[in-house]
Amino acid sequence: MPRLALLALVLCALAVAAAVVSFVNGSFIGIVWVLMAGISSNMAWFYLRKAKLERKAAAG
C-alpha cells in the first residue's frame, strides 16, 4: 500500500473518531470533522487507484 494512501486512511479514521467525540459532547464542530473524513477517504481512494494503475502500466 502506498504511503500517502496509508496516511490518508489514518487521517480518515482519526477524523471520524474526532467527529464522534465532538457529537457526543454536543458540539456541532463535528461537521467539520465529517467533511475532513470525506476528503481524506477520497485522497486514500485516489492514491490506491493511482498505484494500481501504475503497477498495471509497468507490467504491461
PyMOL Python script that loads the backbone (N, CA, C, O; Angstrom):
from pymol import cmd

cmd.read_pdbstr("""\
ATOM      1  N   MET A   1       0.852  -1.180   0.000  1.00  0.00           N
ATOM      2  CA  MET A   1       0.000   0.000   0.000  1.00  0.00           C
ATOM      3  C   MET A   1       0.895   1.240   0.000  1.00  0.00           C
ATOM      4  O   MET A   1       1.845   1.329   0.778  1.00  0.00           O
ATOM      5  N   PRO A   2       0.583   2.195  -0.880  1.00  0.00           N
ATOM      6  CA  PRO A   2       1.385   3.424  -0.916  1.00  0.00           C
ATOM      7  C   PRO A   2       1.308   4.194   0.405  1.00  0.00           C
ATOM      8  O   PRO A   2       0.292   4.174   1.100  1.00  0.00           O
ATOM      9  N   ARG A   3       2.392   4.858   0.723  1.00  0.00           N
ATOM     10  CA  ARG A   3       2.480   5.559   1.997  1.00  0.00           C
ATOM     11  C   ARG A   3       1.439   6.669   2.112  1.00  0.00           C
ATOM     12  O   ARG A   3       0.836   6.843   3.171  1.00  0.00           O
ATOM     13  N   LEU A   4       1.223   7.422   1.033  1.00  0.00           N
ATOM     14  CA  LEU A   4       0.241   8.505   1.084  1.00  0.00           C
ATOM     15  C   LEU A   4      -1.175   7.972   1.297  1.00  0.00           C
ATOM     16  O   LEU A   4      -1.977   8.592   1.995  1.00  0.00           O
ATOM     17  N   ALA A   5      -1.477   6.831   0.698  1.00  0.00           N
ATOM     18  CA  ALA A   5      -2.798   6.235   0.899  1.00  0.00           C
ATOM     19  C   ALA A   5      -2.961   5.782   2.346  1.00  0.00           C
ATOM     20  O   ALA A   5      -4.029   5.951   2.934  1.00  0.00           O
ATOM     21  N   LEU A   6      -1.930   5.220   2.905  1.00  0.00           N
ATOM     22  CA  LEU A   6      -1.987   4.781   4.299  1.00  0.00           C
ATOM     23  C   LEU A   6      -2.163   5.970   5.250  1.00  0.00           C
ATOM     24  O   LEU A   6      -2.950   5.907   6.195  1.00  0.00           O
ATOM     25  N   LEU A   7      -1.431   7.040   4.992  1.00  0.00           N
ATOM     26  CA  LEU A   7      -1.565   8.234   5.826  1.00  0.00           C
ATOM     27  C   LEU A   7      -2.958   8.846   5.693  1.00  0.00           C
ATOM     28  O   LEU A   7      -3.516   9.335   6.676  1.00  0.00           O
ATOM     29  N   ALA A   8      -3.518   8.824   4.494  1.00  0.00           N
ATOM     30  CA  ALA A   8      -4.862   9.355   4.295  1.00  0.00           C
ATOM     31  C   ALA A   8      -5.894   8.503   5.031  1.00  0.00           C
ATOM     32  O   ALA A   8      -6.860   9.036   5.577  1.00  0.00           O
ATOM     33  N   LEU A   9      -5.698   7.191   5.049  1.00  0.00           N
ATOM     34  CA  LEU A   9      -6.614   6.324   5.796  1.00  0.00           C
ATOM     35  C   LEU A   9      -6.522   6.564   7.297  1.00  0.00           C
ATOM     36  O   LEU A   9      -7.536   6.553   7.995  1.00  0.00           O
ATOM     37  N   VAL A  10      -5.318   6.777   7.786  1.00  0.00           N
ATOM     38  CA  VAL A  10      -5.142   7.086   9.210  1.00  0.00           C
ATOM     39  C   VAL A  10      -5.822   8.412   9.544  1.00  0.00           C
ATOM     40  O   VAL A  10      -6.500   8.528  10.565  1.00  0.00           O
ATOM     41  N   LEU A  11      -5.641   9.400   8.686  1.00  0.00           N
ATOM     42  CA  LEU A  11      -6.292  10.692   8.892  1.00  0.00           C
ATOM     43  C   LEU A  11      -7.811  10.546   8.874  1.00  0.00           C
ATOM     44  O   LEU A  11      -8.505  11.182   9.667  1.00  0.00           O
ATOM     45  N   CYS A  12      -8.323   9.723   7.985  1.00  0.00           N
ATOM     46  CA  CYS A  12      -9.762   9.481   7.912  1.00  0.00           C
ATOM     47  C   CYS A  12     -10.276   8.866   9.210  1.00  0.00           C
ATOM     48  O   CYS A  12     -11.301   9.294   9.742  1.00  0.00           O
ATOM     49  N   ALA A  13      -9.575   7.876   9.711  1.00  0.00           N
ATOM     50  CA  ALA A  13     -10.000   7.223  10.954  1.00  0.00           C
ATOM     51  C   ALA A  13      -9.952   8.204  12.134  1.00  0.00           C
ATOM     52  O   ALA A  13     -10.856   8.217  12.970  1.00  0.00           O
ATOM     53  N   LEU A  14      -8.907   9.014  12.197  1.00  0.00           N
ATOM     54  CA  LEU A  14      -8.818   9.999  13.277  1.00  0.00           C
ATOM     55  C   LEU A  14      -9.906  11.062  13.167  1.00  0.00           C
ATOM     56  O   LEU A  14     -10.445  11.512  14.179  1.00  0.00           O
ATOM     57  N   ALA A  15     -10.228  11.460  11.941  1.00  0.00           N
ATOM     58  CA  ALA A  15     -11.279  12.456  11.750  1.00  0.00           C
ATOM     59  C   ALA A  15     -12.645  11.893  12.142  1.00  0.00           C
ATOM     60  O   ALA A  15     -13.467  12.608  12.716  1.00  0.00           O
ATOM     61  N   VAL A  16     -12.889  10.629  11.840  1.00  0.00           N
ATOM     62  CA  VAL A  16     -14.154  10.000  12.249  1.00  0.00           C
ATOM     63  C   VAL A  16     -14.229   9.927  13.768  1.00  0.00           C
ATOM     64  O   VAL A  16     -15.274  10.207  14.356  1.00  0.00           O
ATOM     65  N   ALA A  17     -13.136   9.555  14.395  1.00  0.00           N
ATOM     66  CA  ALA A  17     -13.123   9.492  15.861  1.00  0.00           C
ATOM     67  C   ALA A  17     -13.353  10.876  16.466  1.00  0.00           C
ATOM     68  O   ALA A  17     -14.097  11.010  17.437  1.00  0.00           O
ATOM     69  N   ALA A  18     -12.727  11.895  15.905  1.00  0.00           N
ATOM     70  CA  ALA A  18     -12.923  13.255  16.401  1.00  0.00           C
ATOM     71  C   ALA A  18     -14.362  13.718  16.196  1.00  0.00           C
ATOM     72  O   ALA A  18     -14.912  14.428  17.039  1.00  0.00           O
ATOM     73  N   ALA A  19     -14.969  13.323  15.089  1.00  0.00           N
ATOM     74  CA  ALA A  19     -16.372  13.686  14.835  1.00  0.00           C
ATOM     75  C   ALA A  19     -17.290  13.038  15.852  1.00  0.00           C
ATOM     76  O   ALA A  19     -18.213  13.674  16.361  1.00  0.00           O
ATOM     77  N   VAL A  20     -17.036  11.771  16.148  1.00  0.00           N
ATOM     78  CA  VAL A  20     -17.867  11.071  17.139  1.00  0.00           C
ATOM     79  C   VAL A  20     -17.737  11.737  18.503  1.00  0.00           C
ATOM     80  O   VAL A  20     -18.739  11.972  19.178  1.00  0.00           O
ATOM     81  N   VAL A  21     -16.518  12.040  18.907  1.00  0.00           N
ATOM     82  CA  VAL A  21     -16.301  12.687  20.198  1.00  0.00           C
ATOM     83  C   VAL A  21     -16.981  14.055  20.234  1.00  0.00           C
ATOM     84  O   VAL A  21     -17.597  14.420  21.236  1.00  0.00           O
ATOM     85  N   SER A  22     -16.870  14.805  19.149  1.00  0.00           N
ATOM     86  CA  SER A  22     -17.494  16.132  19.104  1.00  0.00           C
ATOM     87  C   SER A  22     -19.008  16.035  19.222  1.00  0.00           C
ATOM     88  O   SER A  22     -19.625  16.790  19.975  1.00  0.00           O
ATOM     89  N   PHE A  23     -19.609  15.106  18.478  1.00  0.00           N
ATOM     90  CA  PHE A  23     -21.061  14.980  18.529  1.00  0.00           C
ATOM     91  C   PHE A  23     -21.537  14.458  19.887  1.00  0.00           C
ATOM     92  O   PHE A  23     -22.596  14.862  20.368  1.00  0.00           O
ATOM     93  N   VAL A  24     -20.768  13.572  20.501  1.00  0.00           N
ATOM     94  CA  VAL A  24     -21.133  13.069  21.828  1.00  0.00           C
ATOM     95  C   VAL A  24     -21.095  14.198  22.850  1.00  0.00           C
ATOM     96  O   VAL A  24     -21.923  14.252  23.760  1.00  0.00           O
ATOM     97  N   ASN A  25     -20.130  15.098  22.694  1.00  0.00           N
ATOM     98  CA  ASN A  25     -20.025  16.239  23.606  1.00  0.00           C
ATOM     99  C   ASN A  25     -21.026  17.341  23.282  1.00  0.00           C
ATOM    100  O   ASN A  25     -21.090  18.346  23.991  1.00  0.00           O
ATOM    101  N   GLY A  26     -21.802  17.165  22.226  1.00  0.00           N
ATOM    102  CA  GLY A  26     -22.821  18.152  21.888  1.00  0.00           C
ATOM    103  C   GLY A  26     -22.319  19.317  21.066  1.00  0.00           C
ATOM    104  O   GLY A  26     -22.984  20.351  20.998  1.00  0.00           O
ATOM    105  N   SER A  27     -21.173  19.179  20.446  1.00  0.00           N
ATOM    106  CA  SER A  27     -20.607  20.250  19.636  1.00  0.00           C
ATOM    107  C   SER A  27     -20.857  19.968  18.157  1.00  0.00           C
ATOM    108  O   SER A  27     -20.668  18.850  17.678  1.00  0.00           O
ATOM    109  N   PHE A  28     -21.280  20.997  17.458  1.00  0.00           N
ATOM    110  CA  PHE A  28     -21.528  20.836  16.024  1.00  0.00           C
ATOM    111  C   PHE A  28     -20.270  21.024  15.187  1.00  0.00           C
ATOM    112  O   PHE A  28     -20.343  20.992  13.959  1.00  0.00           O
ATOM    113  N   ILE A  29     -19.132  21.217  15.817  1.00  0.00           N
ATOM    114  CA  ILE A  29     -17.868  21.289  15.088  1.00  0.00           C
ATOM    115  C   ILE A  29     -17.539  19.921  14.470  1.00  0.00           C
ATOM    116  O   ILE A  29     -16.660  19.808  13.616  1.00  0.00           O
ATOM    117  N   GLY A  30     -18.261  18.892  14.917  1.00  0.00           N
ATOM    118  CA  GLY A  30     -18.088  17.560  14.340  1.00  0.00           C
ATOM    119  C   GLY A  30     -18.387  17.522  12.862  1.00  0.00           C
ATOM    120  O   GLY A  30     -17.900  16.641  12.153  1.00  0.00           O
ATOM    121  N   ILE A  31     -19.191  18.476  12.378  1.00  0.00           N
ATOM    122  CA  ILE A  31     -19.482  18.542  10.949  1.00  0.00           C
ATOM    123  C   ILE A  31     -18.195  18.779  10.160  1.00  0.00           C
ATOM    124  O   ILE A  31     -18.003  18.214   9.083  1.00  0.00           O
ATOM    125  N   VAL A  32     -17.323  19.612  10.704  1.00  0.00           N
ATOM    126  CA  VAL A  32     -16.039  19.865  10.046  1.00  0.00           C
ATOM    127  C   VAL A  32     -15.220  18.578  10.002  1.00  0.00           C
ATOM    128  O   VAL A  32     -14.559  18.300   9.001  1.00  0.00           O
ATOM    129  N   TRP A  33     -15.257  17.800  11.066  1.00  0.00           N
ATOM    130  CA  TRP A  33     -14.512  16.541  11.104  1.00  0.00           C
ATOM    131  C   TRP A  33     -15.084  15.532  10.107  1.00  0.00           C
ATOM    132  O   TRP A  33     -14.333  14.768   9.500  1.00  0.00           O
ATOM    133  N   VAL A  34     -16.397  15.526   9.938  1.00  0.00           N
ATOM    134  CA  VAL A  34     -17.008  14.633   8.949  1.00  0.00           C
ATOM    135  C   VAL A  34     -16.554  15.014   7.543  1.00  0.00           C
ATOM    136  O   VAL A  34     -16.249  14.145   6.725  1.00  0.00           O
ATOM    137  N   LEU A  35     -16.510  16.307   7.269  1.00  0.00           N
ATOM    138  CA  LEU A  35     -16.023  16.759   5.965  1.00  0.00           C
ATOM    139  C   LEU A  35     -14.553  16.382   5.759  1.00  0.00           C
ATOM    140  O   LEU A  35     -14.155  15.984   4.664  1.00  0.00           O
ATOM    141  N   MET A  36     -13.754  16.510   6.817  1.00  0.00           N
ATOM    142  CA  MET A  36     -12.343  16.127   6.730  1.00  0.00           C
ATOM    143  C   MET A  36     -12.205  14.631   6.463  1.00  0.00           C
ATOM    144  O   MET A  36     -11.334  14.211   5.701  1.00  0.00           O
ATOM    145  N   ALA A  37     -13.059  13.831   7.089  1.00  0.00           N
ATOM    146  CA  ALA A  37     -13.027  12.388   6.856  1.00  0.00           C
ATOM    147  C   ALA A  37     -13.369  12.073   5.403  1.00  0.00           C
ATOM    148  O   ALA A  37     -12.758  11.195   4.794  1.00  0.00           O
ATOM    149  N   GLY A  38     -14.335  12.783   4.854  1.00  0.00           N
ATOM    150  CA  GLY A  38     -14.697  12.563   3.459  1.00  0.00           C
ATOM    151  C   GLY A  38     -13.575  12.902   2.509  1.00  0.00           C
ATOM    152  O   GLY A  38     -13.298  12.152   1.572  1.00  0.00           O
ATOM    153  N   ILE A  39     -12.927  14.030   2.744  1.00  0.00           N
ATOM    154  CA  ILE A  39     -11.819  14.439   1.879  1.00  0.00           C
ATOM    155  C   ILE A  39     -10.667  13.447   1.975  1.00  0.00           C
ATOM    156  O   ILE A  39     -10.088  13.068   0.957  1.00  0.00           O
ATOM    157  N   SER A  40     -10.334  13.029   3.178  1.00  0.00           N
ATOM    158  CA  SER A  40      -9.196  12.114   3.336  1.00  0.00           C
ATOM    159  C   SER A  40      -9.520  10.728   2.780  1.00  0.00           C
ATOM    160  O   SER A  40      -8.624  10.048   2.279  1.00  0.00           O
ATOM    161  N   SER A  41     -10.773  10.299   2.855  1.00  0.00           N
ATOM    162  CA  SER A  41     -11.108   8.997   2.265  1.00  0.00           C
ATOM    163  C   SER A  41     -11.013   9.075   0.747  1.00  0.00           C
ATOM    164  O   SER A  41     -10.589   8.112   0.108  1.00  0.00           O
ATOM    165  N   ASN A  42     -11.399  10.198   0.163  1.00  0.00           N
ATOM    166  CA  ASN A  42     -11.241  10.366  -1.286  1.00  0.00           C
ATOM    167  C   ASN A  42      -9.771  10.394  -1.680  1.00  0.00           C
ATOM    168  O   ASN A  42      -9.398   9.868  -2.729  1.00  0.00           O
ATOM    169  N   MET A  43      -8.934  11.005  -0.843  1.00  0.00           N
ATOM    170  CA  MET A  43      -7.500  11.019  -1.120  1.00  0.00           C
ATOM    171  C   MET A  43      -6.930   9.607  -1.081  1.00  0.00           C
ATOM    172  O   MET A  43      -6.126   9.235  -1.936  1.00  0.00           O
ATOM    173  N   ALA A  44      -7.345   8.824  -0.092  1.00  0.00           N
ATOM    174  CA  ALA A  44      -6.855   7.448   0.014  1.00  0.00           C
ATOM    175  C   ALA A  44      -7.277   6.644  -1.211  1.00  0.00           C
ATOM    176  O   ALA A  44      -6.476   5.906  -1.785  1.00  0.00           O
ATOM    177  N   TRP A  45      -8.523   6.791  -1.602  1.00  0.00           N
ATOM    178  CA  TRP A  45      -9.030   6.075  -2.781  1.00  0.00           C
ATOM    179  C   TRP A  45      -8.236   6.478  -4.021  1.00  0.00           C
ATOM    180  O   TRP A  45      -7.882   5.620  -4.830  1.00  0.00           O
ATOM    181  N   PHE A  46      -7.951   7.769  -4.180  1.00  0.00           N
ATOM    182  CA  PHE A  46      -7.193   8.265  -5.327  1.00  0.00           C
ATOM    183  C   PHE A  46      -5.795   7.661  -5.370  1.00  0.00           C
ATOM    184  O   PHE A  46      -5.356   7.183  -6.416  1.00  0.00           O
ATOM    185  N   TYR A  47      -5.096   7.680  -4.242  1.00  0.00           N
ATOM    186  CA  TYR A  47      -3.720   7.175  -4.227  1.00  0.00           C
ATOM    187  C   TYR A  47      -3.664   5.662  -4.412  1.00  0.00           C
ATOM    188  O   TYR A  47      -2.726   5.153  -5.026  1.00  0.00           O
ATOM    189  N   LEU A  48      -4.655   4.934  -3.892  1.00  0.00           N
ATOM    190  CA  LEU A  48      -4.696   3.487  -4.128  1.00  0.00           C
ATOM    191  C   LEU A  48      -4.934   3.185  -5.599  1.00  0.00           C
ATOM    192  O   LEU A  48      -4.283   2.313  -6.174  1.00  0.00           O
ATOM    193  N   ARG A  49      -5.861   3.903  -6.201  1.00  0.00           N
ATOM    194  CA  ARG A  49      -6.162   3.684  -7.621  1.00  0.00           C
ATOM    195  C   ARG A  49      -4.960   4.067  -8.488  1.00  0.00           C
ATOM    196  O   ARG A  49      -4.647   3.377  -9.458  1.00  0.00           O
ATOM    197  N   LYS A  50      -4.297   5.155  -8.141  1.00  0.00           N
ATOM    198  CA  LYS A  50      -3.122   5.599  -8.891  1.00  0.00           C
ATOM    199  C   LYS A  50      -2.020   4.543  -8.837  1.00  0.00           C
ATOM    200  O   LYS A  50      -1.399   4.244  -9.857  1.00  0.00           O
ATOM    201  N   ALA A  51      -1.777   3.985  -7.669  1.00  0.00           N
ATOM    202  CA  ALA A  51      -0.743   2.954  -7.521  1.00  0.00           C
ATOM    203  C   ALA A  51      -1.111   1.700  -8.317  1.00  0.00           C
ATOM    204  O   ALA A  51      -0.251   1.069  -8.932  1.00  0.00           O
ATOM    205  N   LYS A  52      -2.391   1.350  -8.295  1.00  0.00           N
ATOM    206  CA  LYS A  52      -2.835   0.179  -9.046  1.00  0.00           C
ATOM    207  C   LYS A  52      -2.624   0.381 -10.541  1.00  0.00           C
ATOM    208  O   LYS A  52      -2.157  -0.530 -11.225  1.00  0.00           O
ATOM    209  N   LEU A  53      -2.961   1.557 -11.055  1.00  0.00           N
ATOM    210  CA  LEU A  53      -2.769   1.838 -12.477  1.00  0.00           C
ATOM    211  C   LEU A  53      -1.296   1.886 -12.842  1.00  0.00           C
ATOM    212  O   LEU A  53      -0.923   1.453 -13.932  1.00  0.00           O
ATOM    213  N   GLU A  54      -0.447   2.402 -11.960  1.00  0.00           N
ATOM    214  CA  GLU A  54       0.986   2.437 -12.225  1.00  0.00           C
ATOM    215  C   GLU A  54       1.575   1.032 -12.267  1.00  0.00           C
ATOM    216  O   GLU A  54       2.427   0.739 -13.106  1.00  0.00           O
ATOM    217  N   ARG A  55       1.121   0.156 -11.358  1.00  0.00           N
ATOM    218  CA  ARG A  55       1.593  -1.233 -11.389  1.00  0.00           C
ATOM    219  C   ARG A  55       1.159  -1.926 -12.657  1.00  0.00           C
ATOM    220  O   ARG A  55       1.924  -2.687 -13.250  1.00  0.00           O
ATOM    221  N   LYS A  56      -0.076  -1.664 -13.081  1.00  0.00           N
ATOM    222  CA  LYS A  56      -0.608  -2.276 -14.305  1.00  0.00           C
ATOM    223  C   LYS A  56       0.163  -1.787 -15.523  1.00  0.00           C
ATOM    224  O   LYS A  56       0.450  -2.574 -16.424  1.00  0.00           O
ATOM    225  N   ALA A  57       0.505  -0.491 -15.566  1.00  0.00           N
ATOM    226  CA  ALA A  57       1.245   0.066 -16.684  1.00  0.00           C
ATOM    227  C   ALA A  57       2.672  -0.476 -16.728  1.00  0.00           C
ATOM    228  O   ALA A  57       3.220  -0.702 -17.807  1.00  0.00           O
ATOM    229  N   ALA A  58       3.268  -0.683 -15.561  1.00  0.00           N
ATOM    230  CA  ALA A  58       4.632  -1.202 -15.511  1.00  0.00           C
ATOM    231  C   ALA A  58       4.689  -2.660 -15.948  1.00  0.00           C
ATOM    232  O   ALA A  58       5.673  -3.101 -16.543  1.00  0.00           O
ATOM    233  N   ALA A  59       3.632  -3.401 -15.651  1.00  0.00           N
ATOM    234  CA  ALA A  59       3.617  -4.822 -16.005  1.00  0.00           C
ATOM    235  C   ALA A  59       3.295  -5.031 -17.486  1.00  0.00           C
ATOM    236  O   ALA A  59       3.734  -6.005 -18.098  1.00  0.00           O
ATOM    237  N   GLY A  60       2.525  -4.105 -18.047  1.00  0.00           N
ATOM    238  CA  GLY A  60       2.062  -4.343 -19.426  1.00  0.00           C
ATOM    239  C   GLY A  60       2.657  -3.516 -20.468  1.00  0.00           C
ATOM    240  O   GLY A  60       2.317  -3.661 -21.642  1.00  0.00           O
TER     241      GLY A  60
END
""", "prot")
cmd.dss("prot")
cmd.show_as("cartoon", "prot")
cmd.util.cbc("prot")
cmd.orient("prot")
